[in-house]
Amino acid sequence: CGSYNGDTIKQLLQKKNKIDRLACFEPDGKNFAKLAEFLSKNGSKIANTISVFPCGVFSKTTQLKFSGDNSVNSTLDESGSQTIQC
């Protein structure tokens, strides 16, 4: 959740060989694009099946306000300028 640009996936690869399945959630559009680019170049080394979702994760299906600024600090924020699907 909050896959950013794939930074945590890179750390996983340093500790573990290829995994069976990976699901990534990243609601920030610019971060999602960076993540998708990273996965398209490296996906075959990472997992047999990769699912990538341009949305947030919450306790129920809803839309929430989001403050996305193309950084690791993007977050749910009641005064955020974007609305994202969760």
Secondary structure, DSSP 8 states (H G I E B T S, - for coil): ---TTSHHHHHHHHHS--EEEEEEE---HHHHHHHHHHHHHHHHHHEEEEEEESS---SSS-EEEEE--SSTT-EE-TT-SEEEE-
